[in-house]
């Protein structure tokens, strides 16, 4: 029979690391992403015909990238937090099952 062994400390640590990475990515978005938006607002590519054409194509992509960046940070943080919670709940379930098994066998002996 195949068994799955979980090192709870390692799994929870991985979840905490993932959540921290998401927070870090979010902070990078707040800093660097804001800087990108601020710099591009000045339209360094100019306001002539070519600059306006570039602006029409660039702006929607910039907004999509910045939104995706922000969402990815929040998603990773949430996924890490959920992983830590899952480890906690799995340990609780395993401990509760262990008690029930011991109580069942204890009654039979």
PAGULO-689463 format. One record per residue (C-alpha): x, y negated, z. Coordinates in nm, 2 decimals. Layout:
# residues N
(lotor (X,Y,Z)) ...
***
This chain:
# residues 109
(lotor (0.00,0.00,0.00)) (lotor (0.13,-0.35,-0.08)) (lotor (0.15,-0.59,0.20)) (lotor (0.19,-0.96,0.22)) (lotor (0.42,-1.09,0.49)) (lotor (0.39,-1.46,0.57)) (lotor (0.65,-1.64,0.77)) (lotor (0.42,-1.89,0.93)) (lotor (0.70,-2.14,1.03)) (lotor (0.84,-2.13,0.68)) (lotor (0.51,-2.16,0.51)) (lotor (0.39,-2.45,0.73)) (lotor (0.73,-2.62,0.68)) (lotor (0.69,-2.59,0.31)) (lotor (0.34,-2.75,0.34)) (lotor (0.48,-3.03,0.55)) (lotor (0.76,-3.08,0.29)) (lotor (0.51,-3.09,0.01)) (lotor (0.30,-3.35,0.20)) (lotor (0.61,-3.56,0.26)) (lotor (0.70,-3.54,-0.11)) (lotor (0.35,-3.67,-0.19)) (lotor (0.38,-3.96,0.05)) (lotor (0.73,-4.04,-0.09)) (lotor (0.59,-4.03,-0.45)) (lotor (0.31,-4.26,-0.34)) (lotor (0.55,-4.50,-0.18)) (lotor (0.76,-4.50,-0.50)) (lotor (0.44,-4.58,-0.69)) (lotor (0.37,-4.87,-0.46)) (lotor (0.72,-5.01,-0.50)) (lotor (0.84,-4.93,-0.85)) (lotor (0.49,-4.90,-1.00)) (lotor (0.40,-5.25,-0.88)) (lotor (0.73,-5.38,-1.02)) (lotor (0.66,-5.23,-1.36)) (lotor (0.31,-5.38,-1.37)) (lotor (0.44,-5.72,-1.25)) (lotor (0.72,-5.72,-1.51)) (lotor (0.49,-5.62,-1.80)) (lotor (0.23,-5.88,-1.70)) (lotor (0.48,-6.14,-1.82)) (lotor (0.47,-5.97,-2.17)) (lotor (0.84,-5.96,-2.23)) (lotor (0.77,-5.83,-2.58)) (lotor (0.63,-6.17,-2.68)) (lotor (0.29,-6.31,-2.79)) (lotor (0.34,-6.30,-3.17)) (lotor (0.15,-6.06,-3.39)) (lotor (0.40,-5.77,-3.31)) (lotor (0.39,-5.85,-2.94)) (lotor (0.00,-5.85,-2.94)) (lotor (0.00,-5.52,-3.12)) (lotor (0.24,-5.38,-2.87)) (lotor (0.03,-5.51,-2.59)) (lotor (-0.29,-5.34,-2.72)) (lotor (-0.11,-5.01,-2.73)) (lotor (0.10,-5.04,-2.42)) (lotor (-0.15,-5.17,-2.16)) (lotor (-0.38,-4.86,-2.16)) (lotor (-0.09,-4.62,-2.14)) (lotor (0.07,-4.82,-1.86)) (lotor (-0.25,-4.81,-1.67)) (lotor (-0.29,-4.43,-1.72)) (lotor (0.06,-4.36,-1.61)) (lotor (0.03,-4.58,-1.30)) (lotor (-0.30,-4.42,-1.21)) (lotor (-0.16,-4.07,-1.27)) (lotor (0.14,-4.15,-1.06)) (lotor (-0.08,-4.27,-0.77)) (lotor (-0.31,-3.97,-0.79)) (lotor (-0.03,-3.72,-0.81)) (lotor (0.12,-3.85,-0.49)) (lotor (-0.21,-3.83,-0.31)) (lotor (-0.28,-3.48,-0.45)) (lotor (0.06,-3.35,-0.34)) (lotor (0.01,-3.49,0.00)) (lotor (-0.33,-3.34,0.03)) (lotor (-0.21,-3.00,-0.11)) (lotor (0.07,-3.00,0.15)) (lotor (-0.17,-3.08,0.43)) (lotor (-0.41,-2.81,0.31)) (lotor (-0.13,-2.56,0.31)) (lotor (-0.04,-2.64,0.67)) (lotor (-0.41,-2.60,0.77)) (lotor (-0.44,-2.27,0.58)) (lotor (-0.14,-2.13,0.77)) (lotor (-0.29,-2.24,1.09)) (lotor (-0.63,-2.08,1.01)) (lotor (-0.46,-1.76,0.88)) (lotor (-0.27,-1.72,1.21)) (lotor (-0.59,-1.79,1.41)) (lotor (-0.78,-1.53,1.20)) (lotor (-0.50,-1.27,1.24)) (lotor (-0.48,-1.33,1.61)) (lotor (-0.86,-1.30,1.65)) (lotor (-0.86,-0.98,1.44)) (lotor (-0.58,-0.84,1.66)) (lotor (-0.78,-0.90,1.97)) (lotor (-1.09,-0.74,1.82)) (lotor (-0.89,-0.43,1.72)) (lotor (-0.73,-0.40,2.06)) (lotor (-1.07,-0.44,2.23)) (lotor (-1.23,-0.17,2.00)) (lotor (-0.95,0.08,2.06)) (lotor (-0.94,0.00,2.43)) (lotor (-1.31,0.09,2.47)) (lotor (-1.25,0.43,2.30)) (lotor (-0.96,0.55,2.52)) 
***
